[in-house]
Amino acid sequence: MSLLRIEHLDKAFGRLLVTRDINLDIAAGERHVIIGPNGAGKTTLLNQIGGQLTPNSGRILIDGVDVTRLAPEQRARAGLARTFQKNTLFQRLSVFENVRLGVQARIGGTFDLFTAARGKPDIEARTLATLEQMGLQKLGDEILANLSYGDQRQVEVAAALAGDPRLLLLDEPTSGLSPVETRRMIEIIKSLPRHMGLLVIEHDMEVVFSIADRITVLYYGAVLASGKPDDVANDPRVREVYLGARPSNAEH
């Protein structure tokens, strides 16, 4: 059974059909990357999977359970977590507090920012373990607004990981990062546990071919191609509309 299964997904805004009859399967542990030109419907697709948008038709299943009409918080409790193109963290809270909220989102605890984490040892332990996993333990007490943009992006991934999701959605995780920060993000993504499925929207081809087990190309809201990285890179339709010519000896 697929970890994530998308069946005939359509989403329209008025007369504009943004995703068109999308079908997609992601296995447990798979690293699946979605690429496509601007306006191809990538983020709209992710928003439907995450529950921020409701499709006009089609179904979204996680482990065989239909979650198409569930709210985002219900999907979080079912094992789904995500990041966004724009930082959605709490700038005035500490790194620890932001990651702690990620733990609470998964377990369904109350979002009480005024209760000391040490009063809930299970939540505290999971938060500290996530910070250590991400190499952020030294920044736990720092106020988020005082961190660099690259560090904030890492905290956002940490907050998503904190609930130990089965499926993690990453929307442009390297957008706005420096080359050094991008390489660090690649290593973070590569280090994620393999029991977790990963669906990533990414524009940087170096990142795409560094992390992807499979790639899906969206074009005008529909799936143009889907398969292993080499197969997608050598598909003449993909080369024409998106990738352009890639040297045959390019490193993946």
Secondary structure, 3 states (H helix, E strand, C coil): CCCEEEEEEEEEECCEEEEEEEEEEECCCCEEEEECCCCCCHHHHHHHHHCCCCCCEEEEEECCEECCCCCHHHHHHCCEEECCCCCCCCCCCEHHHHHHHHHHHHHCCCCCCCCCHHHCHHHHHHHHHHHHHCCCHHHCCCEHHHCCHHHHHHHHHHHHHCCCCCEEEEECCCCCCCHHHHHHHHHHHHHCCCCCEEEEECCCHHHHHHHCCEEEEEECCEEEEEECHHHHHCCHHHHHHHHCCCCCCCCC
